[in-house]
Amino acid sequence: MTLDKEQSAQVERLWQAARFMPKSVRFLGTRYRALFLAYAQENRSGGQAPAIADAMAFIDFMFRQNRVGLLGPEQRALRSDFRALRRRFRLKRDGEGRLDAVEKWKVFQWLGL
């Protein structure tokens, strides 16, 4: 079975984003791929840090989904990964579903915000 260009690009996004949310991926296990691909159909990342934007937006997507029953450890892992990303980056959205992660100022990093 071969993947077309679009599918291979989504799989690449999936693994790039997974690097920035290791706890969440570990706890979601085999569901991660299906959930991320559902998220990726609605959103496009770009800018300087597209993988980070995908990771932050995916976590937000997971908490807004009422259909997905998250267990306590999964919720804690998602929150932990989001807090770690939020310390350094801010997620920007435009009205067309495009995402970008912007690095916060160094002052904010020093203060731990």
Stockholm file with secondary structure:
# STOCKHOLM 1.0

chainA/1-113         MTLDKEQSAQVERLWQAARFMPKSVRFLGTRYRALFLAYAQENRSGGQAPAIADAMAFIDFMFRQNRVGLLGPEQRALRSDFRALRRRFRLKRDGEGRLDAVEKWKVFQWLGL
#=GR chainA/1-113 SS CCCCHHHHHHHHHHHHHHTTCHHHHHHHTTHHHHHHHHHHHHCEECSSCHHHHHHHHHHHHHHHCSSSCCCHHHHHHHHHHHHHHHTTEEEEECTTSEEEEEECCHHHHHHTC
#=GC SS_cons         CCCCHHHHHHHHHHHHHHTTCHHHHHHHTTHHHHHHHHHHHHCEECSSCHHHHHHHHHHHHHHHCSSSCCCHHHHHHHHHHHHHHHTTEEEEECTTSEEEEEECCHHHHHHTC
//
